Amino acid sequence: MKMQIKRFSELDDNILEKIIHKHFCHWSKFNSTMTIDTTREKFLEYALNKDGLPFGIAMFDENDLIGFLVFKKECLYKYPEFTPWISDVMIFDKYRGKGYGRKLISEALKILKKLGYKKVYLWTDQAPLFYQKIGFQFVQIVEKNEGGYGELYSIDC
């Protein structure tokens, strides 16, 4: 297995569209204000940004897309003191439970460390046990931008 990590800026339009569609189909169930157009706009911004945050990365096994995530300077607007963020983590269904999420996060931490960051944050309301298992530490309960609450975690890069 030859795993590869590519920035969104390196992806062809079809792969980027697959990422946009997967993100929208999953998260729009939880956020009624989300549209495919605003999702596309956001992800195209991540693809166009070649310097600094935000930007996205995708993981491949050979040529098959396994998953993706996004790095952001801010994620939850009510908590500007926490930066940077890992956000929008998604592993495609057929690859779940096989260690790819752990590998993707591990690669993300290496990238952030190379960029000079020492700590990173993420929030979750769906996978706290996964993040705890791979070393993230609970920080506090947070209010999400679209309403409701999640758990804030951090880890050293």
C-alpha positions as CSV (number, residue, x, y, z in Angstrom):
1,M,0.0,0.0,0.0
2,K,1.5,3.4,-1.1
3,M,-0.3,6.0,1.0
4,Q,0.0,9.6,-0.3
5,I,-1.0,13.0,1.2
6,K,-1.8,15.8,-1.2
7,R,-2.9,19.4,-0.6
8,F,-6.3,20.3,-2.1
9,S,-4.3,22.7,-4.4
10,E,-2.8,19.6,-6.1
11,L,-6.1,17.8,-6.7
12,D,-7.9,17.7,-10.0
13,D,-11.4,19.2,-10.1
14,N,-13.1,15.7,-10.0
15,I,-11.4,14.7,-6.8
16,L,-12.1,18.1,-5.2
17,E,-15.8,17.8,-6.2
18,K,-15.9,14.3,-4.6
19,I,-14.6,15.8,-1.4
20,I,-17.1,18.7,-1.5
21,H,-20.0,16.3,-2.2
22,K,-19.0,13.9,0.7
23,H,-18.6,16.8,3.1
24,F,-21.9,18.3,2.2
25,C,-23.9,15.1,2.2
26,H,-22.7,14.2,5.6
27,W,-22.7,17.5,7.5
28,S,-25.8,19.1,5.9
29,K,-27.9,16.6,7.9
30,F,-26.7,18.5,11.0
31,N,-26.8,22.1,9.7
32,S,-29.9,23.2,7.9
33,T,-28.2,26.5,6.8
34,M,-25.5,24.6,4.8
35,T,-25.8,24.6,1.0
36,I,-23.8,22.8,-1.7
37,D,-22.8,26.2,-3.1
38,T,-21.4,27.6,0.2
39,T,-19.6,24.3,0.8
40,R,-18.1,24.4,-2.7
41,E,-17.0,28.1,-2.2
42,K,-15.4,27.2,1.2
43,F,-13.5,24.2,-0.2
44,L,-12.4,26.0,-3.3
45,E,-10.9,28.6,-0.9
46,Y,-9.0,25.8,0.8
47,A,-7.7,24.6,-2.6
48,L,-6.6,28.0,-3.8
49,N,-4.7,28.9,-0.6
50,K,-1.1,27.9,-1.2
51,D,0.4,29.8,1.8
52,G,-0.6,29.5,5.4
53,L,-4.0,28.5,6.8
54,P,-6.7,27.5,5.8
55,F,-5.9,24.6,3.5
56,G,-7.0,21.0,3.1
57,I,-5.2,17.7,2.6
58,A,-6.5,14.5,1.1
59,M,-5.2,10.9,1.7
60,F,-4.9,8.4,-1.1
61,D,-4.1,4.7,-1.3
62,E,-2.6,4.4,-4.8
63,N,-5.2,6.5,-6.7
64,D,-8.2,5.9,-4.4
65,L,-9.3,8.7,-2.1
66,I,-9.4,7.6,1.5
67,G,-10.3,10.7,3.4
68,F,-9.5,14.4,4.0
69,L,-9.3,17.2,6.6
70,V,-8.8,20.9,6.7
71,F,-6.5,23.1,8.7
72,K,-7.9,26.4,9.9
73,K,-6.8,29.4,12.0
74,E,-10.2,29.7,13.5
75,C,-13.1,27.3,13.6
76,L,-15.5,28.2,16.3
77,Y,-15.9,32.0,16.2
78,K,-16.8,32.2,19.9
79,Y,-13.3,30.8,20.8
80,P,-10.7,32.9,19.0
81,E,-8.1,32.1,21.7
82,F,-7.8,28.5,20.3
83,T,-5.7,28.2,17.2
84,P,-4.9,26.4,14.8
85,W,-7.6,23.8,14.2
86,I,-8.0,20.5,12.5
87,S,-11.5,20.5,11.0
88,D,-13.8,18.7,8.6
89,V,-12.2,15.3,9.2
90,M,-13.7,12.6,7.0
91,I,-12.7,9.0,6.2
92,F,-14.7,7.4,3.3
93,D,-17.0,4.6,4.6
94,K,-15.1,1.6,3.0
95,Y,-11.9,2.7,4.8
96,R,-13.3,3.2,8.3
97,G,-12.1,1.1,11.1
98,K,-8.8,0.3,9.3
99,G,-6.5,2.8,11.0
100,Y,-6.7,5.4,8.2
101,G,-8.1,8.1,10.5
102,R,-5.2,7.7,12.9
103,K,-2.8,7.9,9.9
104,L,-4.4,11.0,8.5
105,I,-4.3,12.8,11.9
106,S,-0.7,11.7,12.4
107,E,0.3,13.2,9.0
108,A,-1.7,16.4,9.8
109,L,0.3,16.8,13.1
110,K,3.6,16.5,11.1
111,I,2.5,19.1,8.7
112,L,1.5,21.6,11.4
113,K,4.8,21.0,13.2
114,K,6.7,21.8,10.0
115,L,4.6,25.0,9.8
116,G,5.8,25.9,13.3
117,Y,2.7,25.1,15.4
118,K,3.2,23.4,18.7
119,K,-0.5,22.6,19.6
120,V,-3.7,22.1,17.6
121,Y,-7.4,22.0,18.5
122,L,-10.4,20.3,17.2
123,W,-14.0,19.9,18.3
124,T,-16.3,17.0,17.9
125,D,-19.8,16.0,18.8
126,Q,-19.6,12.6,17.0
127,A,-16.2,11.0,17.7
128,P,-14.8,11.9,21.1
129,L,-13.7,8.4,21.9
130,F,-11.7,8.2,18.6
131,Y,-9.8,11.4,19.4
132,Q,-9.2,10.4,23.0
133,K,-7.8,7.1,21.8
134,I,-5.3,8.7,19.6
135,G,-4.0,11.1,22.2
136,F,-6.2,14.2,22.2
137,Q,-6.9,15.7,25.6
138,F,-10.3,17.1,26.5
139,V,-10.3,20.9,27.1
140,Q,-13.9,21.9,27.6
141,I,-17.4,21.8,26.2
142,V,-17.9,24.4,23.4
143,E,-20.9,25.9,21.7
144,K,-20.9,25.2,17.9
145,N,-21.4,28.0,15.4
146,E,-24.7,26.5,14.1
147,G,-26.0,25.8,17.6
148,G,-25.7,22.9,20.0
149,Y,-22.6,21.8,21.8
150,G,-19.5,19.7,21.2
151,E,-16.3,18.8,23.0
152,L,-13.0,20.7,22.5
153,Y,-9.8,18.7,22.4
154,S,-6.1,19.5,21.9
155,I,-2.9,17.7,21.2
156,D,0.8,18.7,20.9
157,C,2.3,18.6,17.4
